[in-house]
Every structure is written in structure tokens, then in C-alpha cells.
Amino acid sequence: PMPLPDLTARARAEGVWDAFLHAMAQAQYVGAERALARIALPGWLAQIVRDQAPDA
């Protein structure tokens, strides 16, 4: 797994940090797949959401 500072820097560089945080928050309520259907993220970040979020 990517260390958190590297993940943060890469996500900020790609302009998707805020979207990632939003997806992580949404995934806690609606599940990863529904959150990712609403919020476009690069594949590497989408996988982190899937890995961290509970299945809804």
C-alpha cells in the first residue's frame, strides 16, 4: 500500500483529493460501489475506497 503522505501528495497533484475524501465519507453510508458510481476517481484511488469502506 502507498504511504499516506505519498497518497495525499499524488491525489492532490491529480486534483482529486477532495473527491477522494468525499467518496470515503459517502462510502461509509452507501457502500463503496454506490459512492464510486457518483464520484469519479482514478482507479488507484477507487481501489482504496473499496478496500477501506464496509460493504453496504
N, CA, C and O atoms as a CHARMM CRD file, in Angstrom:
* protein
*
  224
    1    1 PRO  N      0.82900  -1.21600   0.00000 PROA 1      0.00000
    2    1 PRO  CA     0.00000   0.00000   0.00000 PROA 1      0.00000
    3    1 PRO  C      0.86000   1.26100   0.00000 PROA 1      0.00000
    4    1 PRO  O      1.98400   1.26600   0.50200 PROA 1      0.00000
    5    2 MET  N      0.32600   2.29400  -0.55500 PROA 2      0.00000
    6    2 MET  CA     1.04100   3.56500  -0.65000 PROA 2      0.00000
    7    2 MET  C      1.01200   4.26500   0.71200 PROA 2      0.00000
    8    2 MET  O     -0.05000   4.35900   1.32800 PROA 2      0.00000
    9    3 PRO  N      2.16500   4.75900   1.19200 PROA 3      0.00000
   10    3 PRO  CA     2.15600   5.52000   2.44900 PROA 3      0.00000
   11    3 PRO  C      1.24000   6.74000   2.33200 PROA 3      0.00000
   12    3 PRO  O      1.12100   7.33400   1.26000 PROA 3      0.00000
   13    4 LEU  N      0.60500   7.10200   3.42400 PROA 4      0.00000
   14    4 LEU  CA    -0.38200   8.18000   3.40500 PROA 4      0.00000
   15    4 LEU  C      0.15000   9.50100   2.84800 PROA 4      0.00000
   16    4 LEU  O     -0.54100  10.11600   2.03600 PROA 4      0.00000
   17    5 PRO  N      1.35000   9.97800   3.24200 PROA 5      0.00000
   18    5 PRO  CA     1.82200  11.24700   2.65500 PROA 5      0.00000
   19    5 PRO  C      1.95200  11.16900   1.13000 PROA 5      0.00000
   20    5 PRO  O      1.65700  12.13700   0.42900 PROA 5      0.00000
   21    6 ASP  N      2.40000  10.00100   0.61400 PROA 6      0.00000
   22    6 ASP  CA     2.52700   9.83300  -0.83300 PROA 6      0.00000
   23    6 ASP  C      1.15000   9.81900  -1.49000 PROA 6      0.00000
   24    6 ASP  O      0.94900  10.43000  -2.53900 PROA 6      0.00000
   25    7 LEU  N      0.21300   9.12300  -0.87200 PROA 7      0.00000
   26    7 LEU  CA    -1.15200   9.06700  -1.38800 PROA 7      0.00000
   27    7 LEU  C     -1.74300  10.46900  -1.43600 PROA 7      0.00000
   28    7 LEU  O     -2.32900  10.86800  -2.44300 PROA 7      0.00000
   29    8 THR  N     -1.58800  11.21000  -0.35200 PROA 8      0.00000
   30    8 THR  CA    -2.12000  12.57200  -0.29000 PROA 8      0.00000
   31    8 THR  C     -1.49700  13.45000  -1.36800 PROA 8      0.00000
   32    8 THR  O     -2.20600  14.17000  -2.07100 PROA 8      0.00000
   33    9 ALA  N     -0.17600  13.39300  -1.50100 PROA 9      0.00000
   34    9 ALA  CA     0.51400  14.22300  -2.49100 PROA 9      0.00000
   35    9 ALA  C      0.08200  13.86500  -3.91000 PROA 9      0.00000
   36    9 ALA  O     -0.14200  14.75000  -4.73500 PROA 9      0.00000
   37   10 ARG  N     -0.03400  12.57700  -4.19000 PROA 10     0.00000
   38   10 ARG  CA    -0.43300  12.15500  -5.53700 PROA 10     0.00000
   39   10 ARG  C     -1.87200  12.57800  -5.82600 PROA 10     0.00000
   40   10 ARG  O     -2.16700  13.07900  -6.91100 PROA 10     0.00000
   41   11 ALA  N     -2.76000  12.37900  -4.86400 PROA 11     0.00000
   42   11 ALA  CA    -4.16300  12.75500  -5.06900 PROA 11     0.00000
   43   11 ALA  C     -4.30300  14.26300  -5.25400 PROA 11     0.00000
   44   11 ALA  O     -5.07300  14.71600  -6.10000 PROA 11     0.00000
   45   12 ARG  N     -3.56700  15.03300  -4.47200 PROA 12     0.00000
   46   12 ARG  CA    -3.60500  16.49200  -4.63700 PROA 12     0.00000
   47   12 ARG  C     -3.04400  16.89300  -6.00400 PROA 12     0.00000
   48   12 ARG  O     -3.59200  17.77200  -6.66900 PROA 12     0.00000
   49   13 ALA  N     -1.95800  16.24800  -6.41900 PROA 13     0.00000
   50   13 ALA  CA    -1.35100  16.56000  -7.71300 PROA 13     0.00000
   51   13 ALA  C     -2.30700  16.25900  -8.86300 PROA 13     0.00000
   52   13 ALA  O     -2.32000  16.96700  -9.87100 PROA 13     0.00000
   53   14 GLU  N     -3.10100  15.21300  -8.70900 PROA 14     0.00000
   54   14 GLU  CA    -4.06100  14.83400  -9.74800 PROA 14     0.00000
   55   14 GLU  C     -5.37700  15.60400  -9.61400 PROA 14     0.00000
   56   14 GLU  O     -6.27400  15.45300 -10.44300 PROA 14     0.00000
   57   15 GLY  N     -5.49000  16.42800  -8.56800 PROA 15     0.00000
   58   15 GLY  CA    -6.68500  17.24700  -8.39500 PROA 15     0.00000
   59   15 GLY  C     -7.90300  16.47800  -7.91500 PROA 15     0.00000
   60   15 GLY  O     -9.03600  16.90400  -8.13800 PROA 15     0.00000
   61   16 VAL  N     -7.67600  15.34200  -7.25400 PROA 16     0.00000
   62   16 VAL  CA    -8.80900  14.50300  -6.84100 PROA 16     0.00000
   63   16 VAL  C     -8.87600  14.27800  -5.32800 PROA 16     0.00000
   64   16 VAL  O     -9.62800  13.42100  -4.86400 PROA 16     0.00000
   65   17 TRP  N     -8.10400  15.03000  -4.56500 PROA 17     0.00000
   66   17 TRP  CA    -8.08200  14.81900  -3.11400 PROA 17     0.00000
   67   17 TRP  C     -9.44900  15.06700  -2.48700 PROA 17     0.00000
   68   17 TRP  O     -9.92500  14.24400  -1.70400 PROA 17     0.00000
   69   18 ASP  N    -10.08900  16.19000  -2.81900 PROA 18     0.00000
   70   18 ASP  CA   -11.40100  16.48700  -2.23300 PROA 18     0.00000
   71   18 ASP  C    -12.43300  15.43800  -2.64000 PROA 18     0.00000
   72   18 ASP  O    -13.25900  15.02500  -1.82600 PROA 18     0.00000
   73   19 ALA  N    -12.38300  15.01200  -3.89300 PROA 19     0.00000
   74   19 ALA  CA   -13.31400  13.97700  -4.36200 PROA 19     0.00000
   75   19 ALA  C    -13.06700  12.66400  -3.62000 PROA 19     0.00000
   76   19 ALA  O    -14.01100  11.94900  -3.28500 PROA 19     0.00000
   77   20 PHE  N    -11.80400  12.35300  -3.36700 PROA 20     0.00000
   78   20 PHE  CA   -11.46500  11.14000  -2.62700 PROA 20     0.00000
   79   20 PHE  C    -12.03300  11.19100  -1.21200 PROA 20     0.00000
   80   20 PHE  O    -12.63200  10.22000  -0.74900 PROA 20     0.00000
   81   21 LEU  N    -11.84900  12.31300  -0.52500 PROA 21     0.00000
   82   21 LEU  CA   -12.38100  12.44700   0.83300 PROA 21     0.00000
   83   21 LEU  C    -13.90100  12.32300   0.82500 PROA 21     0.00000
   84   21 LEU  O    -14.47900  11.68600   1.70600 PROA 21     0.00000
   85   22 HSD  N    -14.54200  12.92300  -0.15800 PROA 22     0.00000
   86   22 HSD  CA   -15.99700  12.85100  -0.27700 PROA 22     0.00000
   87   22 HSD  C    -16.43800  11.40300  -0.51700 PROA 22     0.00000
   88   22 HSD  O    -17.40200  10.93800   0.09100 PROA 22     0.00000
   89   23 ALA  N    -15.74300  10.70600  -1.38800 PROA 23     0.00000
   90   23 ALA  CA   -16.08300   9.30800  -1.67500 PROA 23     0.00000
   91   23 ALA  C    -15.90700   8.43800  -0.43600 PROA 23     0.00000
   92   23 ALA  O    -16.73500   7.56800  -0.16800 PROA 23     0.00000
   93   24 MET  N    -14.84100   8.66600   0.31600 PROA 24     0.00000
   94   24 MET  CA   -14.62600   7.87900   1.53400 PROA 24     0.00000
   95   24 MET  C    -15.75400   8.10900   2.53000 PROA 24     0.00000
   96   24 MET  O    -16.23600   7.16500   3.15600 PROA 24     0.00000
   97   25 ALA  N    -16.17500   9.36000   2.67800 PROA 25     0.00000
   98   25 ALA  CA   -17.26500   9.67000   3.60300 PROA 25     0.00000
   99   25 ALA  C    -18.56900   9.04300   3.12000 PROA 25     0.00000
  100   25 ALA  O    -19.28500   8.42400   3.90600 PROA 25     0.00000
  101   26 GLN  N    -18.88200   9.19700   1.84100 PROA 26     0.00000
  102   26 GLN  CA   -20.11900   8.63700   1.29300 PROA 26     0.00000
  103   26 GLN  C    -20.14000   7.11700   1.40100 PROA 26     0.00000
  104   26 GLN  O    -21.18400   6.52400   1.67300 PROA 26     0.00000
  105   27 ALA  N    -18.99700   6.49400   1.19000 PROA 27     0.00000
  106   27 ALA  CA   -18.92100   5.03500   1.19900 PROA 27     0.00000
  107   27 ALA  C    -19.28200   4.45500   2.55800 PROA 27     0.00000
  108   27 ALA  O    -19.74300   3.31700   2.64700 PROA 27     0.00000
  109   28 GLN  N    -19.07900   5.22300   3.60800 PROA 28     0.00000
  110   28 GLN  CA   -19.44100   4.74600   4.94400 PROA 28     0.00000
  111   28 GLN  C    -20.95300   4.56600   5.07500 PROA 28     0.00000
  112   28 GLN  O    -21.42100   3.76600   5.88500 PROA 28     0.00000
  113   29 TYR  N    -21.70800   5.31100   4.27800 PROA 29     0.00000
  114   29 TYR  CA   -23.17000   5.28400   4.36600 PROA 29     0.00000
  115   29 TYR  C    -23.82100   4.45300   3.27000 PROA 29     0.00000
  116   29 TYR  O    -24.80000   3.75200   3.52600 PROA 29     0.00000
  117   30 VAL  N    -23.28900   4.52200   2.05300 PROA 30     0.00000
  118   30 VAL  CA   -23.96000   3.86900   0.92300 PROA 30     0.00000
  119   30 VAL  C    -23.14800   2.71300   0.34200 PROA 30     0.00000
  120   30 VAL  O    -23.60800   2.04300  -0.58300 PROA 30     0.00000
  121   31 GLY  N    -21.95900   2.47100   0.86400 PROA 31     0.00000
  122   31 GLY  CA   -21.10100   1.42600   0.32000 PROA 31     0.00000
  123   31 GLY  C    -20.19500   1.98100  -0.76400 PROA 31     0.00000
  124   31 GLY  O    -20.49300   2.99900  -1.38900 PROA 31     0.00000
  125   32 ALA  N    -19.09700   1.30100  -0.97000 PROA 32     0.00000
  126   32 ALA  CA   -18.07600   1.79400  -1.89700 PROA 32     0.00000
  127   32 ALA  C    -18.59100   1.90900  -3.32900 PROA 32     0.00000
  128   32 ALA  O    -18.35800   2.92100  -3.98900 PROA 32     0.00000
  129   33 GLU  N    -19.28400   0.88700  -3.81100 PROA 33     0.00000
  130   33 GLU  CA   -19.67800   0.90000  -5.22500 PROA 33     0.00000
  131   33 GLU  C    -20.66600   2.01700  -5.53000 PROA 33     0.00000
  132   33 GLU  O    -20.55500   2.66600  -6.57000 PROA 33     0.00000
  133   34 ARG  N    -21.62700   2.25100  -4.64700 PROA 34     0.00000
  134   34 ARG  CA   -22.58700   3.33800  -4.88200 PROA 34     0.00000
  135   34 ARG  C    -21.90000   4.69100  -4.79400 PROA 34     0.00000
  136   34 ARG  O    -22.21000   5.59700  -5.56800 PROA 34     0.00000
  137   35 ALA  N    -20.97200   4.83700  -3.85900 PROA 35     0.00000
  138   35 ALA  CA   -20.24000   6.10300  -3.75500 PROA 35     0.00000
  139   35 ALA  C    -19.41100   6.33500  -5.01700 PROA 35     0.00000
  140   35 ALA  O    -19.37400   7.44600  -5.54500 PROA 35     0.00000
  141   36 LEU  N    -18.75000   5.29000  -5.49300 PROA 36     0.00000
  142   36 LEU  CA   -17.89300   5.42700  -6.67200 PROA 36     0.00000
  143   36 LEU  C    -18.70600   5.62200  -7.94600 PROA 36     0.00000
  144   36 LEU  O    -18.20200   6.18100  -8.92000 PROA 36     0.00000
  145   37 ALA  N    -19.94500   5.17300  -7.95300 PROA 37     0.00000
  146   37 ALA  CA   -20.81000   5.40700  -9.11300 PROA 37     0.00000
  147   37 ALA  C    -21.14700   6.89300  -9.23100 PROA 37     0.00000
  148   37 ALA  O    -21.41300   7.39000 -10.32600 PROA 37     0.00000
  149   38 ARG  N    -21.13600   7.59200  -8.10500 PROA 38     0.00000
  150   38 ARG  CA   -21.48000   9.02000  -8.07000 PROA 38     0.00000
  151   38 ARG  C    -20.26100   9.92100  -8.19600 PROA 38     0.00000
  152   38 ARG  O    -20.37500  11.05200  -8.66700 PROA 38     0.00000
  153   39 ILE  N    -19.10600   9.43700  -7.78500 PROA 39     0.00000
  154   39 ILE  CA   -17.90500  10.26900  -7.68700 PROA 39     0.00000
  155   39 ILE  C    -16.80500   9.62900  -8.52400 PROA 39     0.00000
  156   39 ILE  O    -16.33200   8.53600  -8.21300 PROA 39     0.00000
  157   40 ALA  N    -16.40900  10.31200  -9.57600 PROA 40     0.00000
  158   40 ALA  CA   -15.37300   9.76900 -10.46300 PROA 40     0.00000
  159   40 ALA  C    -13.99800   9.89900  -9.81200 PROA 40     0.00000
  160   40 ALA  O    -13.58500  10.99100  -9.42000 PROA 40     0.00000
  161   41 LEU  N    -13.30700   8.78500  -9.70200 PROA 41     0.00000
  162   41 LEU  CA   -11.94800   8.77100  -9.16700 PROA 41     0.00000
  163   41 LEU  C    -11.06900   7.91900 -10.07400 PROA 41     0.00000
  164   41 LEU  O    -11.56200   7.01000 -10.74100 PROA 41     0.00000
  165   42 PRO  N     -9.76000   8.21200 -10.10300 PROA 42     0.00000
  166   42 PRO  CA    -8.84900   7.31700 -10.81500 PROA 42     0.00000
  167   42 PRO  C     -8.87800   5.92900 -10.17200 PROA 42     0.00000
  168   42 PRO  O     -9.17800   5.79100  -8.98600 PROA 42     0.00000
  169   43 GLY  N     -8.57000   4.92200 -10.95400 PROA 43     0.00000
  170   43 GLY  CA    -8.64400   3.54600 -10.47400 PROA 43     0.00000
  171   43 GLY  C     -7.87700   3.27600  -9.19300 PROA 43     0.00000
  172   43 GLY  O     -8.36400   2.55500  -8.32200 PROA 43     0.00000
  173   44 TRP  N     -6.68300   3.84200  -9.06500 PROA 44     0.00000
  174   44 TRP  CA    -5.87100   3.57500  -7.86800 PROA 44     0.00000
  175   44 TRP  C     -6.53800   4.11600  -6.60900 PROA 44     0.00000
  176   44 TRP  O     -6.41800   3.51400  -5.54200 PROA 44     0.00000
  177   45 LEU  N     -7.24100   5.24300  -6.71900 PROA 45     0.00000
  178   45 LEU  CA    -7.94700   5.78800  -5.55600 PROA 45     0.00000
  179   45 LEU  C     -9.25500   5.05200  -5.31900 PROA 45     0.00000
  180   45 LEU  O     -9.64000   4.82500  -4.17200 PROA 45     0.00000
  181   46 ALA  N     -9.93800   4.67800  -6.38600 PROA 46     0.00000
  182   46 ALA  CA   -11.18100   3.91600  -6.24200 PROA 46     0.00000
  183   46 ALA  C    -10.91200   2.61800  -5.49200 PROA 46     0.00000
  184   46 ALA  O    -11.73000   2.19000  -4.67700 PROA 46     0.00000
  185   47 GLN  N     -9.76800   1.98700  -5.76200 PROA 47     0.00000
  186   47 GLN  CA    -9.43800   0.74000  -5.08100 PROA 47     0.00000
  187   47 GLN  C     -9.24100   0.97400  -3.58200 PROA 47     0.00000
  188   47 GLN  O     -9.61400   0.12400  -2.77400 PROA 47     0.00000
  189   48 ILE  N     -8.67400   2.09000  -3.20900 PROA 48     0.00000
  190   48 ILE  CA    -8.50200   2.40200  -1.78800 PROA 48     0.00000
  191   48 ILE  C     -9.86600   2.56300  -1.12600 PROA 48     0.00000
  192   48 ILE  O    -10.07600   2.07900  -0.01400 PROA 48     0.00000
  193   49 VAL  N    -10.78800   3.23700  -1.79800 PROA 49     0.00000
  194   49 VAL  CA   -12.14300   3.37500  -1.25200 PROA 49     0.00000
  195   49 VAL  C    -12.75500   1.99000  -1.05900 PROA 49     0.00000
  196   49 VAL  O    -13.33400   1.70600  -0.01100 PROA 49     0.00000
  197   50 ARG  N    -12.62600   1.13200  -2.06500 PROA 50     0.00000
  198   50 ARG  CA   -13.18500  -0.22800  -1.96000 PROA 50     0.00000
  199   50 ARG  C    -12.55400  -0.99500  -0.80100 PROA 50     0.00000
  200   50 ARG  O    -13.24500  -1.70700  -0.07200 PROA 50     0.00000
  201   51 ASP  N    -11.24400  -0.84800  -0.63300 PROA 51     0.00000
  202   51 ASP  CA   -10.53000  -1.58000   0.41600 PROA 51     0.00000
  203   51 ASP  C    -10.91000  -1.09700   1.81000 PROA 51     0.00000
  204   51 ASP  O    -10.91100  -1.88600   2.75500 PROA 51     0.00000
  205   52 GLN  N    -11.23100   0.18200   1.95400 PROA 52     0.00000
  206   52 GLN  CA   -11.46100   0.77000   3.27100 PROA 52     0.00000
  207   52 GLN  C    -12.92600   0.78800   3.69500 PROA 52     0.00000
  208   52 GLN  O    -13.23100   0.75800   4.88700 PROA 52     0.00000
  209   53 ALA  N    -13.82800   0.83800   2.72400 PROA 53     0.00000
  210   53 ALA  CA   -15.24200   1.01700   3.05600 PROA 53     0.00000
  211   53 ALA  C    -15.90700  -0.32300   3.35500 PROA 53     0.00000
  212   53 ALA  O    -15.55900  -1.34100   2.75700 PROA 53     0.00000
  213   54 PRO  N    -16.85200  -0.32000   4.27000 PROA 54     0.00000
  214   54 PRO  CA   -17.62300  -1.53700   4.51500 PROA 54     0.00000
  215   54 PRO  C    -18.55700  -1.79400   3.33300 PROA 54     0.00000
  216   54 PRO  O    -18.95700  -0.85700   2.64100 PROA 54     0.00000
  217   55 ASP  N    -18.89700  -3.03400   3.10700 PROA 55     0.00000
  218   55 ASP  CA   -19.90100  -3.33700   2.08700 PROA 55     0.00000
  219   55 ASP  C    -21.26400  -2.94700   2.62200 PROA 55     0.00000
  220   55 ASP  O    -21.61200  -3.26300   3.76000 PROA 55     0.00000
  221   56 ALA  N    -22.03000  -2.26000   1.79700 PROA 56     0.00000
  222   56 ALA  CA   -23.37100  -1.84600   2.22200 PROA 56     0.00000
  223   56 ALA  C    -24.40200  -2.74400   1.56400 PROA 56     0.00000
  224   56 ALA  O    -25.60100  -2.57200   1.78300 PROA 56     0.00000
